[in-house]
Amino acid sequence: MSMDLNGANILITGGTGSFGKRCAQTLLERCSPERLVIFSRDELKQWEMAQTFPMDRYPAIRYFIGDVRDRDRLSRAFDGIDVVIHAAALKQVPAAEYNPFEAVKTNVLGAQNIIDAAIDRDVKRVLALSTDKAANPINLYGATKLCSDKLFVAGNSYSGYRETRFAVVRYGNVMGSRGSVIPFFRECAANGVVPITDERMTRFWITLQQGVDFVLRCIEDMSGGELYVPKIPSMRVTDLAEAVAPGCRREVVGIRPGEKLHETLISEDDARHTIEYDRHYVIEPEFHWWTATMRTEGGRPADDGFAYTSDANTEWLSVEQMREMLDTL
């Protein structure tokens, strides 16, 4: 079942984003892919990325302009591709609420397009990135990503006799990614006041490199239908503010629309289908018509009533640990 990424033809949708760039760097340094296709819709970001990864120094890399909404373009881009890492999404919560049809077109219909194109082009493995907001969603972005997750899992049924297999990775906040709270707190620190939505708030945290490493391990491990969740630490927002902006005054401003007090990566309802491993969990699909049984070697069923939430986590980051992690960014 294992897959070797050395010599593989790999495509990353949303390849010019924070995750895409770090993933590309990691693949080029560790795996020597035959071809690494950066698929995104912004020519400026592709040009900027090409300054760091020029084709004359990295002969495997390709820059392919396209949109996941365009199935024909995906079909062309997937020609000869072995592995697709799907990181493209409209992910800003307020923007998705104000532009709901656009969020559906990219996050839901885009997922359908990737599934269809991958099957038609005989892509071997597709791994889609999800979000904590897809677990018990309360906003449109989370709802579209939950729908996307279900589509990718069900895509294994559509694959039929073909070898194409689909899986999903879900994790929490990424340190230092664009639009995250850490850069925002750093900006606010200059004024001496840090806005806190709620002092009880907790969040899961993972570094960008840890996210990339986990995704690459899951691609090598997946057999189709898994929803992977890494075991990662939590942190209180008050401790995060102290780590990022020490000595600043905190101003409680209230929870924003579409925001949760605590994050959920695995709900209690999902626990019935969850297998726990040493470093991660796997949520098995409700229906898996494409295989009689899912793989459970090395794991054990989650406890009855289990839920993986940021407030009830067993692993927590201290202020000092967060500062050490931020120094590595």
Secondary structure as the mmCIF struct_conf table of DSSP 4:
data_model
#
loop_
_struct_conf.conf_type_id
_struct_conf.id
_struct_conf.beg_label_comp_id
_struct_conf.beg_label_asym_id
_struct_conf.beg_label_seq_id
_struct_conf.end_label_comp_id
_struct_conf.end_label_asym_id
_struct_conf.end_label_seq_id
TURN_TY1_P TURN_TY1_P1 ASN A 6 GLY A 7
STRN STRN1 ASN A 9 THR A 13
TURN_TY1_P TURN_TY1_P2 GLY A 14 THR A 16
BEND BEND1 GLY A 17 GLY A 17
HELX_RH_AL_P HELX_RH_AL_P1 SER A 18 ARG A 30
TURN_TY1_P TURN_TY1_P3 CYS A 31 CYS A 31
BEND BEND2 GLU A 34 GLU A 34
STRN STRN2 ARG A 35 SER A 40
BEND BEND3 ARG A 41 ARG A 41
HELX_RH_AL_P HELX_RH_AL_P2 GLU A 43 THR A 52
BEND BEND4 PHE A 53 PHE A 53
TURN_TY1_P TURN_TY1_P4 MET A 55 ARG A 57
TURN_TY1_P TURN_TY1_P5 PRO A 59 ALA A 60
STRN STRN3 ILE A 61 ILE A 65
TURN_TY1_P TURN_TY1_P6 VAL A 68 ARG A 69
HELX_RH_AL_P HELX_RH_AL_P3 ARG A 71 ALA A 77
TURN_TY1_P TURN_TY1_P7 PHE A 78 GLY A 80
BEND BEND5 ASP A 82 ASP A 82
STRN STRN4 VAL A 83 HIS A 86
HELX_RH_AL_P HELX_RH_AL_P4 VAL A 93 TYR A 98
BEND BEND6 ASN A 99 ASN A 99
HELX_RH_AL_P HELX_RH_AL_P5 PRO A 100 VAL A 104
HELX_RH_PI_P HELX_RH_PI_P1 LYS A 105 LEU A 109
HELX_RH_AL_P HELX_RH_AL_P6 GLY A 110 ASP A 120
TURN_TY1_P TURN_TY1_P8 ARG A 121 ASP A 122
BEND BEND7 LYS A 124 LYS A 124
STRN STRN5 ARG A 125 LEU A 129
HELX_RH_3T_P HELX_RH_3T_P1 ASP A 132 ALA A 134
BEND BEND8 ALA A 135 ASN A 136
BEND BEND9 ASN A 139 ASN A 139
HELX_RH_AL_P HELX_RH_AL_P7 LEU A 140 SER A 159
TURN_TY1_P TURN_TY1_P9 GLY A 160 TYR A 161
BEND BEND10 ARG A 162 ARG A 162
STRN STRN6 ARG A 165 VAL A 169
STRN STRN7 ASN A 173 VAL A 174
TURN_TY1_P TURN_TY1_P10 MET A 175 GLY A 176
TURN_TY1_P TURN_TY1_P11 ARG A 178 GLY A 179
HELX_RH_AL_P HELX_RH_AL_P8 VAL A 181 ALA A 189
TURN_TY1_P TURN_TY1_P12 ALA A 190 GLY A 192
STRN STRN8 VAL A 193 ILE A 196
BEND BEND11 THR A 197 THR A 197
TURN_TY1_P TURN_TY1_P13 GLU A 199 ARG A 200
STRN STRN9 THR A 202 ILE A 206
HELX_RH_AL_P HELX_RH_AL_P9 LEU A 208 ASP A 221
BEND BEND12 GLY A 224 GLY A 225
STRN STRN10 LEU A 227 PRO A 230
STRN STRN11 SER A 234 ARG A 236
HELX_RH_AL_P HELX_RH_AL_P10 VAL A 237 VAL A 244
BEND BEND13 ALA A 245 ALA A 245
TURN_TY1_P TURN_TY1_P14 PRO A 246 GLY A 247
HELX_LH_PP_P HELX_LH_PP_P1 CYS A 248 CYS A 248
STRN STRN12 ARG A 249 VAL A 252
HELX_LH_PP_P HELX_LH_PP_P2 ILE A 255 ARG A 256
TURN_TY1_P TURN_TY1_P15 PRO A 257 GLY A 258
BEND BEND14 LEU A 261 HIS A 262
STRN STRN13 THR A 264 ILE A 266
TURN_TY1_P TURN_TY1_P16 GLU A 268 ASP A 269
HELX_RH_3T_P HELX_RH_3T_P2 ASP A 270 HIS A 273
STRN STRN14 THR A 274 GLU A 276
BEND BEND15 ASP A 278 ARG A 279
STRN STRN15 HIS A 280 ILE A 283
HELX_LH_PP_P HELX_LH_PP_P3 GLU A 284 PRO A 285
BEND BEND16 GLU A 286 GLU A 286
TURN_TY1_P TURN_TY1_P17 TRP A 289 TRP A 290
BEND BEND17 ALA A 292 THR A 293
TURN_TY1_P TURN_TY1_P18 GLU A 297 GLY A 298
STRN STRN16 ARG A 300 PRO A 301
HELX_LH_PP_P HELX_LH_PP_P4 ALA A 302 ASP A 303
TURN_TY1_P TURN_TY1_P19 ASP A 304 GLY A 305
STRN STRN17 TYR A 308 THR A 309
BEND BEND18 SER A 310 ALA A 312
BEND BEND19 THR A 314 THR A 314
STRN STRN18 TRP A 316 TRP A 316
HELX_RH_AL_P HELX_RH_AL_P11 VAL A 319 ASP A 327
TURN_TY1_P TURN_TY1_P20 THR A 328 THR A 328
#
